[in-house]
Amino acid sequence: MRYRLTFIAGLACGYVLGTRAGRERYEQLKKSARQVSQNPAVRNAAEAAAQTGRELAGKAYHSVNDVVGDRLGDKLPDSVAHRVRSLRERSQNGQDDWGTSNT
């Protein structure tokens, strides 16, 4: 499904960039794209996918953090080690791993 959507998006972009139909066709495509993006079903699907992605990224972060923990802390560059520490603090303060509150 992801590849199909990528192909369709690429096809649409190629058509818009390569067409000689003029401004009127471009505005028609833009209006159609806006209608699709404002469709409640599409918005719900995008929101659900984003939420699932955040959950999986959080699980992956915690898995890596539990397995690796501080063993790599001494071997990581300071900027990365600082980022990991700040993410740990955020998760302890009721925020998710991306720095946003869980609402």
C-alpha positions as CSV (number, residue, x, y, z in Angstrom):
1,M,0.0,0.0,0.0
2,R,2.8,2.4,0.9
3,Y,4.5,1.8,-2.5
4,R,1.2,2.4,-4.3
5,L,0.7,5.7,-2.5
6,T,4.3,6.7,-3.2
7,F,3.8,5.8,-6.9
8,I,0.6,7.8,-7.1
9,A,2.1,10.8,-5.4
10,G,5.1,10.7,-7.8
11,L,2.9,10.3,-10.8
12,A,0.8,13.3,-9.7
13,C,4.0,15.4,-9.1
14,G,5.4,14.4,-12.4
15,Y,2.2,15.3,-14.2
16,V,2.0,18.7,-12.5
17,L,5.6,19.5,-13.2
18,G,5.6,18.1,-16.8
19,T,2.2,19.1,-18.0
20,R,1.5,21.8,-20.4
21,A,-2.2,21.9,-19.5
22,G,-1.7,25.2,-17.8
23,R,-2.7,26.9,-14.6
24,E,-6.3,25.7,-14.7
25,R,-5.4,22.0,-14.6
26,Y,-2.9,22.7,-11.8
27,E,-5.6,24.4,-9.8
28,Q,-7.9,21.5,-10.4
29,L,-5.3,19.0,-9.1
30,K,-4.6,21.2,-6.1
31,K,-8.2,21.4,-5.2
32,S,-8.6,17.6,-5.5
33,A,-5.6,17.1,-3.3
34,R,-6.9,19.5,-0.7
35,Q,-10.3,17.7,-0.7
36,V,-8.6,14.3,-0.2
37,S,-6.4,15.6,2.6
38,Q,-9.4,17.1,4.3
39,N,-11.5,14.0,4.1
40,P,-12.2,12.7,7.6
41,A,-11.3,9.1,6.7
42,V,-7.9,10.2,5.4
43,R,-7.2,12.4,8.4
44,N,-8.2,9.6,10.8
45,A,-5.9,7.2,8.9
46,A,-3.0,9.6,9.0
47,E,-3.5,10.3,12.7
48,A,-3.7,6.6,13.5
49,A,-0.5,5.9,11.5
50,A,1.3,8.8,13.2
51,Q,0.2,7.5,16.6
52,T,1.3,3.9,15.8
53,G,4.6,5.3,14.6
54,R,5.1,7.2,17.8
55,E,4.2,4.1,19.9
56,L,6.6,1.8,17.9
57,A,9.4,4.4,18.1
58,G,8.9,4.7,21.8
59,K,9.0,0.9,22.2
60,A,12.1,0.7,20.1
61,Y,13.7,3.5,22.1
62,H,13.0,1.8,25.4
63,S,14.1,-1.6,24.1
64,V,17.5,-0.2,23.0
65,N,17.8,1.9,26.1
66,D,17.1,-1.2,28.3
67,V,19.6,-3.4,26.4
68,V,22.3,-0.9,25.8
69,G,21.7,1.5,28.7
70,D,24.7,3.3,30.0
71,R,27.2,0.8,28.5
72,L,27.4,3.0,25.4
73,G,27.1,6.2,27.2
74,D,30.9,6.6,27.5
75,K,31.4,5.7,23.9
76,L,28.8,8.0,22.4
77,P,29.6,11.6,21.3
78,D,28.6,14.2,23.9
79,S,25.8,15.5,21.7
80,V,24.1,12.1,21.4
81,A,24.6,11.3,25.1
82,H,23.0,14.6,26.0
83,R,20.0,13.9,23.7
84,V,19.5,10.5,25.3
85,R,19.6,12.0,28.8
86,S,17.1,14.6,27.8
87,L,14.8,12.0,26.4
88,R,15.0,10.0,29.6
89,E,14.1,13.1,31.6
90,R,11.1,13.9,29.4
91,S,9.8,10.3,29.7
92,Q,10.0,10.6,33.5
93,N,8.1,14.0,33.4
94,G,5.0,12.6,31.6
95,Q,6.0,13.5,28.1
96,D,6.5,11.0,25.3
97,D,9.8,10.3,23.6
98,W,9.2,13.1,21.1
99,G,8.8,15.8,23.6
100,T,5.1,16.1,23.4
101,S,2.5,15.4,26.0
102,N,0.4,12.3,25.7
103,T,-3.0,13.7,24.7
